[in-house]
């Protein structure tokens, strides 16, 4: 199974040891999860999703969105353009999201 675990860990800038501690496993065990050599249990999936602030579907590689369920639940409040912006934004790496957010925030303050 192609998981986003390695990508998320690198984006957050944490070591395997740090994430392993969150799960209460050894670094070696976590490395096997990261490589897809070993499957995570439900409690570990929930813990990792919370730790990385993503959906379990995103963590497992089943979705390209961090929170695919949240756009749909609020979609009636957003125009089509706003929904597209949210979708595109969520596909960006976390660091790029922060950069884009800063630009938008500066634009809004200077209106």
N, CA, C and O atoms as a DFTB+ gen file, in Angstrom:
444 C
 N C O
     1  1       0.843      -1.180       0.000
     2  2       0.000       0.000       0.000
     3  2       0.891       1.246       0.000
     4  3       1.805       1.361       0.816
     5  1       0.617       2.177      -0.918
     6  2       1.386       3.418      -1.033
     7  2       0.821       4.451      -0.074
     8  3      -0.219       5.055      -0.339
     9  1       1.511       4.650       1.040
    10  2       1.046       5.597       2.054
    11  2       1.784       6.925       1.915
    12  3       2.853       7.005       1.310
    13  1       1.186       7.955       2.488
    14  2       1.795       9.283       2.507
    15  2       2.614       9.513       3.773
    16  3       2.961      10.651       4.087
    17  1       2.917       8.468       4.486
    18  2       3.579       8.583       5.778
    19  2       4.959       9.232       5.680
    20  3       5.263      10.143       6.451
    21  1       5.789       8.788       4.760
    22  2       7.122       9.359       4.597
    23  2       7.022      10.834       4.201
    24  3       7.725      11.680       4.754
    25  1       6.153      11.130       3.253
    26  2       5.952      12.509       2.799
    27  2       5.534      13.410       3.955
    28  3       6.080      14.500       4.126
    29  1       4.578      12.961       4.738
    30  2       4.089      13.761       5.869
    31  2       5.173      13.969       6.919
    32  3       5.324      15.062       7.464
    33  1       5.924      12.909       7.195
    34  2       6.982      13.017       8.206
    35  2       8.032      14.028       7.761
    36  3       8.477      14.859       8.553
    37  1       8.422      13.955       6.501
    38  2       9.428      14.900       5.985
    39  2       8.902      16.328       5.971
    40  3       9.629      17.259       6.316
    41  1       7.639      16.512       5.573
    42  2       7.053      17.854       5.552
    43  2       6.997      18.452       6.956
    44  3       7.193      19.654       7.137
    45  1       6.733      17.614       7.933
    46  2       6.655      18.094       9.316
    47  2       8.051      18.274       9.911
    48  3       8.219      18.939      10.934
    49  1       9.049      17.675       9.259
    50  2      10.425      17.820       9.722
    51  2      10.723      17.078      11.009
    52  3      11.460      17.566      11.866
    53  1      10.146      15.898      11.138
    54  2      10.363      15.095      12.346
    55  2      11.068      13.789      11.979
    56  3      11.006      13.330      10.839
    57  1      11.721      13.219      12.949
    58  2      12.454      11.972      12.727
    59  2      11.536      10.765      12.897
    60  3      10.427      10.872      13.421
    61  1      12.027       9.618      12.444
    62  2      11.293       8.377      12.657
    63  2      11.129       8.101      14.144
    64  3      10.099       7.583      14.577
    65  1      12.151       8.451      14.924
    66  2      12.093       8.228      16.367
    67  2      10.955       9.012      17.009
    68  3      10.258       8.508      17.890
    69  1      10.774      10.260      16.554
    70  2       9.714      11.096      17.127
    71  2       8.332      10.521      16.833
    72  3       7.477      10.470      17.717
    73  1       8.117      10.093      15.603
    74  2       6.815       9.538      15.245
    75  2       6.623       8.179      15.912
    76  3       5.523       7.850      16.355
    77  1       7.674       7.408      15.979
    78  2       7.593       6.102      16.649
    79  2       7.168       6.279      18.108
    80  3       6.395       5.480      18.636
    81  1       7.677       7.325      18.751
    82  2       7.315       7.588      20.148
    83  2       5.823       7.894      20.284
    84  3       5.196       7.510      21.272
    85  1       5.259       8.578      19.299
    86  2       3.825       8.876      19.314
    87  2       3.019       7.579      19.296
    88  3       1.984       7.467      19.953
    89  1       3.506       6.608      18.537
    90  2       2.815       5.320      18.411
    91  2       3.189       4.330      19.510
    92  3       2.513       3.319      19.700
    93  1       4.264       4.626      20.229
    94  2       4.720       3.696      21.257
    95  2       5.386       2.467      20.678
    96  3       5.277       1.372      21.229
    97  1       6.094       2.655      19.538
    98  2       6.806       1.545      18.902
    99  2       8.267       1.943      18.717
   100  3       8.645       3.089      18.959
   101  1       9.069       1.000      18.294
   102  2      10.481       1.293      18.040
   103  2      10.633       2.023      16.705
   104  3       9.711       2.042      15.890
   105  1      11.785       2.614      16.493
   106  2      12.069       3.274      15.234
   107  2      12.041       2.253      14.099
   108  3      11.564       2.547      13.003
   109  1      12.553       1.059      14.368
   110  2      12.588       0.009      13.357
   111  2      11.168      -0.397      12.940
   112  3      10.895      -0.595      11.756
   113  1      10.280      -0.518      13.913
   114  2       8.888      -0.873      13.594
   115  2       8.235       0.231      12.770
   116  3       7.522      -0.043      11.805
   117  1       8.482       1.475      13.154
   118  2       7.913       2.587      12.396
   119  2       8.466       2.610      10.974
   120  3       7.726       2.880      10.027
   121  1       9.746       2.332      10.817
   122  2      10.365       2.290       9.494
   123  2       9.652       1.281       8.597
   124  3       9.469       1.527       7.405
   125  1       9.255       0.161       9.165
   126  2       8.536      -0.854       8.387
   127  2       7.157      -0.343       7.961
   128  3       6.699      -0.637       6.857
   129  1       6.500       0.418       8.832
   130  2       5.214       1.025       8.464
   131  2       5.423       2.001       7.308
   132  3       4.670       2.012       6.335
   133  1       6.455       2.810       7.441
   134  2       6.738       3.833       6.447
   135  2       7.056       3.227       5.078
   136  3       6.690       3.788       4.045
   137  1       7.730       2.094       5.076
   138  2       8.102       1.414       3.827
   139  2       6.970       0.544       3.280
   140  3       7.067       0.016       2.172
   141  1       5.905       0.398       4.055
   142  2       4.802      -0.448       3.616
   143  2       5.052      -1.923       3.833
   144  3       4.343      -2.759       3.273
   145  1       6.056      -2.261       4.642
   146  2       6.382      -3.658       4.920
   147  2       5.504      -4.237       6.025
   148  3       5.436      -5.451       6.217
   149  1       4.841      -3.347       6.738
   150  2       3.998      -3.754       7.856
   151  2       2.771      -2.855       7.870
   152  3       2.881      -1.660       7.592
   153  1       1.602      -3.408       8.189
   154  2       0.372      -2.624       8.187
   155  2       0.074      -2.057       9.568
   156  3       0.308      -2.693      10.596
   157  1      -0.449      -0.840       9.550
   158  2      -0.838      -0.166      10.787
   159  2      -2.213      -0.630      11.242
   160  3      -3.090      -0.897      10.422
   161  1      -2.394      -0.724      12.548
   162  2      -3.698      -1.019      13.098
   163  2      -4.539       0.248      13.165
   164  3      -4.031       1.350      12.955
   165  1      -5.814       0.090      13.454
   166  2      -6.739       1.224      13.476
   167  2      -6.304       2.302      14.462
   168  3      -6.289       3.482      14.112
   169  1      -5.952       1.922      15.676
   170  2      -5.563       2.911      16.694
   171  2      -4.332       3.702      16.238
   172  3      -4.238       4.903      16.490
   173  1      -3.400       3.036      15.575
   174  2      -2.205       3.717      15.071
   175  2      -2.550       4.664      13.929
   176  3      -1.998       5.761      13.839
   177  1      -3.465       4.242      13.057
   178  2      -3.906       5.115      11.973
   179  2      -4.553       6.389      12.514
   180  3      -4.283       7.489      12.032
   181  1      -5.401       6.226      13.508
   182  2      -6.069       7.383      14.120
   183  2      -5.032       8.300      14.757
   184  3      -5.085       9.518      14.588
   185  1      -4.090       7.710      15.490
   186  2      -3.055       8.516      16.153
   187  2      -2.210       9.283      15.135
   188  3      -1.907      10.457      15.346
   189  1      -1.833       8.642      14.051
   190  2      -1.025       9.304      13.024
   191  2      -1.821      10.382      12.294
   192  3      -1.288      11.454      12.008
   193  1      -3.076      10.115      11.992
   194  2      -3.916      11.118      11.327
   195  2      -4.039      12.361      12.205
   196  3      -3.977      13.485      11.708
   197  1      -4.211      12.163      13.483
   198  2      -4.282      13.309      14.408
   199  2      -2.932      14.018      14.505
   200  3      -2.871      15.247      14.502
   201  1      -1.873      13.255      14.590
   202  2      -0.534      13.829      14.721
   203  2      -0.176      14.687      13.509
   204  3       0.369      15.782      13.648
   205  1      -0.492      14.171      12.313
   206  2      -0.163      14.904      11.089
   207  2      -1.293      15.833      10.638
   208  3      -1.142      16.570       9.664
   209  1      -2.419      15.795      11.347
   210  2      -3.569      16.649      11.042
   211  2      -4.076      16.415       9.619
   212  3      -4.252      17.355       8.844
   213  1      -4.303      15.150       9.297
   214  2      -4.826      14.763       7.987
   215  2      -5.910      13.700       8.194
   216  3      -6.070      13.167       9.293
   217  1      -6.649      13.403       7.125
   218  2      -7.631      12.324       7.199
   219  2      -6.906      10.978       7.095
   220  3      -5.782      10.902       6.599
   221  1      -7.555       9.942       7.563
   222  2      -6.990       8.595       7.440
   223  2      -6.885       8.218       5.966
   224  3      -5.919       7.569       5.564
   225  1      -7.863       8.614       5.157
   226  2      -7.794       8.337       3.721
   227  2      -6.553       8.958       3.095
   228  3      -5.888       8.319       2.280
   229  1      -6.232      10.196       3.464
   230  2      -5.033      10.832       2.923
   231  2      -3.784      10.082       3.388
   232  3      -2.873       9.824       2.601
   233  1      -3.755       9.740       4.662
   234  2      -2.621       9.019       5.227
   235  2      -2.374       7.710       4.479
   236  3      -1.229       7.350       4.209
   237  1      -3.449       7.006       4.148
   238  2      -3.338       5.713       3.468
   239  2      -3.077       5.839       1.973
   240  3      -2.827       4.839       1.300
   241  1      -3.135       7.057       1.450
   242  2      -2.923       7.241       0.024
   243  2      -4.176       7.027      -0.807
   244  3      -4.094       6.908      -2.029
   245  1      -5.344       6.975      -0.158
   246  2      -6.608       6.781      -0.864
   247  2      -7.212       8.088      -1.361
   248  3      -8.196       8.078      -2.101
   249  1      -6.628       9.209      -0.959
   250  2      -7.149      10.511      -1.327
   251  2      -5.989      11.478      -1.517
   252  3      -4.943      11.340      -0.884
   253  1      -6.183      12.449      -2.388
   254  2      -5.170      13.487      -2.574
   255  2      -5.462      14.695      -1.707
   256  3      -4.699      15.661      -1.711
   257  1      -6.559      14.653      -0.960
   258  2      -6.957      15.766      -0.119
   259  2      -6.689      15.435       1.345
   260  3      -6.857      14.296       1.780
   261  1      -6.265      16.463       2.103
   262  2      -6.024      16.245       3.529
   263  2      -7.321      15.880       4.251
   264  3      -7.332      14.988       5.099
   265  1      -8.415      16.574       3.913
   266  2      -9.719      16.329       4.532
   267  2     -10.792      16.280       3.453
   268  3     -11.541      17.245       3.306
   269  1     -10.893      15.192       2.692
   270  2     -11.835      15.153       1.586
   271  2     -13.287      15.301       2.011
   272  3     -14.099      15.813       1.241
   273  1     -13.628      14.871       3.200
   274  2     -15.008      14.917       3.646
   275  2     -15.466      16.321       4.012
   276  3     -16.664      16.597       3.962
   277  1     -14.567      17.206       4.372
   278  2     -14.962      18.523       4.858
   279  2     -15.389      19.472       3.741
   280  3     -16.258      20.316       3.964
   281  1     -14.811      19.362       2.559
   282  2     -15.232      20.246       1.466
   283  2     -16.682      19.960       1.123
   284  3     -17.476      20.887       0.968
   285  1     -17.035      18.696       1.005
   286  2     -18.404      18.337       0.653
   287  2     -19.431      18.783       1.667
   288  3     -20.537      19.172       1.293
   289  1     -19.092      18.735       2.939
   290  2     -20.064      19.096       3.959
   291  2     -20.345      20.592       4.002
   292  3     -21.394      21.004       4.496
   293  1     -19.428      21.411       3.494
   294  2     -19.627      22.852       3.485
   295  2     -19.805      23.409       2.078
   296  3     -19.888      24.624       1.902
   297  1     -19.865      22.541       1.079
   298  2     -19.826      23.006      -0.305
   299  2     -20.975      23.933      -0.662
   300  3     -20.807      24.795      -1.525
   301  1     -22.126      23.793      -0.038
   302  2     -23.246      24.664      -0.377
   303  2     -22.983      26.111       0.039
   304  3     -23.637      27.024      -0.466
   305  1     -22.039      26.331       0.948
   306  2     -21.701      27.672       1.401
   307  2     -20.722      28.369       0.472
   308  3     -20.556      29.586       0.561
   309  1     -20.066      27.627      -0.422
   310  2     -19.010      28.170      -1.263
   311  2     -19.430      28.207      -2.727
   312  3     -20.165      27.341      -3.202
   313  1     -18.949      29.224      -3.430
   314  2     -19.158      29.274      -4.876
   315  2     -18.295      28.191      -5.523
   316  3     -17.441      27.592      -4.869
   317  1     -18.524      27.950      -6.797
   318  2     -17.721      26.955      -7.511
   319  2     -16.248      27.343      -7.508
   320  3     -15.382      26.483      -7.350
   321  1     -15.959      28.621      -7.681
   322  2     -14.567      29.096      -7.674
   323  2     -13.927      28.869      -6.307
   324  3     -12.776      28.443      -6.219
   325  1     -14.672      29.152      -5.245
   326  2     -14.139      28.937      -3.891
   327  2     -13.867      27.458      -3.638
   328  3     -12.860      27.111      -3.020
   329  1     -14.752      26.588      -4.109
   330  2     -14.547      25.154      -3.950
   331  2     -13.291      24.699      -4.701
   332  3     -12.528      23.874      -4.198
   333  1     -13.082      25.239      -5.904
   334  2     -11.883      24.895      -6.672
   335  2     -10.631      25.366      -5.946
   336  3      -9.634      24.646      -5.896
   337  1     -10.676      26.575      -5.383
   338  2      -9.512      27.090      -4.646
   339  2      -9.177      26.190      -3.455
   340  3      -8.011      25.889      -3.202
   341  1     -10.199      25.771      -2.738
   342  2      -9.988      24.894      -1.587
   343  2      -9.375      23.563      -2.050
   344  3      -8.428      23.060      -1.445
   345  1      -9.919      23.017      -3.108
   346  2      -9.411      21.752      -3.635
   347  2      -7.950      21.875      -4.048
   348  3      -7.129      21.036      -3.676
   349  1      -7.620      22.908      -4.809
   350  2      -6.235      23.115      -5.247
   351  2      -5.314      23.355      -4.053
   352  3      -4.212      22.811      -3.993
   353  1      -5.771      24.169      -3.107
   354  2      -4.968      24.494      -1.926
   355  2      -4.615      23.233      -1.148
   356  3      -3.481      23.073      -0.697
   357  1      -5.584      22.342      -0.993
   358  2      -5.353      21.125      -0.218
   359  2      -4.425      20.142      -0.910
   360  3      -3.891      19.239      -0.266
   361  1      -4.226      20.302      -2.203
   362  2      -3.304      19.437      -2.929
   363  2      -1.854      19.897      -2.796
   364  3      -0.930      19.152      -3.123
   365  1      -1.657      21.114      -2.322
   366  2      -0.309      21.661      -2.173
   367  2       0.389      21.057      -0.955
   368  3      -0.277      20.690       0.013
   369  1       1.710      20.948      -0.988
   370  2       2.446      20.529       0.211
   371  2       2.221      21.549       1.326
   372  3       1.957      22.720       1.052
   373  1       2.322      21.121       2.551
   374  2       2.069      21.988       3.714
   375  2       2.890      23.277       3.664
   376  3       2.361      24.353       3.945
   377  1       4.149      23.187       3.319
   378  2       5.010      24.366       3.294
   379  2       4.504      25.372       2.254
   380  3       4.511      26.578       2.502
   381  1       4.072      24.886       1.111
   382  2       3.540      25.758       0.066
   383  2       2.206      26.354       0.509
   384  3       1.911      27.508       0.199
   385  1       1.403      25.582       1.228
   386  2       0.150      26.116       1.766
   387  2       0.425      27.313       2.665
   388  3      -0.264      28.330       2.576
   389  1       1.415      27.198       3.521
   390  2       1.767      28.303       4.420
   391  2       2.188      29.533       3.632
   392  3       1.812      30.653       3.977
   393  1       2.957      29.333       2.589
   394  2       3.418      30.429       1.745
   395  2       2.229      31.117       1.064
   396  3       2.112      32.342       1.087
   397  1       1.352      30.312       0.458
   398  2       0.176      30.856      -0.229
   399  2      -0.731      31.574       0.764
   400  3      -1.250      32.649       0.462
   401  1      -0.924      31.004       1.921
   402  2      -1.764      31.634       2.934
   403  2      -1.209      33.005       3.316
   404  3      -1.969      33.961       3.471
   405  1       0.092      33.104       3.466
   406  2       0.717      34.390       3.793
   407  2       0.465      35.437       2.726
   408  3       0.196      36.596       3.039
   409  1       0.551      35.032       1.463
   410  2       0.300      35.961       0.354
   411  2      -1.163      36.433       0.395
   412  3      -1.437      37.629       0.298
   413  1      -2.086      35.494       0.536
   414  2      -3.500      35.853       0.567
   415  2      -3.811      36.737       1.766
   416  3      -4.577      37.694       1.656
   417  1      -3.224      36.420       2.893
   418  2      -3.433      37.233       4.103
   419  2      -2.941      38.666       3.885
   420  3      -3.623      39.616       4.270
   421  1      -1.780      38.828       3.280
   422  2      -1.242      40.165       2.989
   423  2      -2.141      40.925       2.017
   424  3      -2.369      42.123       2.182
   425  1      -2.643      40.235       1.018
   426  2      -3.553      40.867       0.060
   427  2      -4.828      41.341       0.750
   428  3      -5.305      42.445       0.488
   429  1      -5.380      40.509       1.629
   430  2      -6.617      40.869       2.322
   431  2      -6.407      42.046       3.274
   432  3      -7.285      42.901       3.395
   433  1      -5.275      42.103       3.940
   434  2      -5.001      43.187       4.877
   435  2      -4.842      44.517       4.127
   436  3      -5.189      45.574       4.653
   437  1      -4.326      44.458       2.919
   438  2      -4.060      45.669       2.153
   439  2      -5.231      46.096       1.270
   440  3      -5.057      46.965       0.416
   441  1      -6.404      45.520       1.447
   442  2      -7.577      45.923       0.650
   443  2      -8.086      47.271       1.077
   444  3      -9.064      47.767       0.517
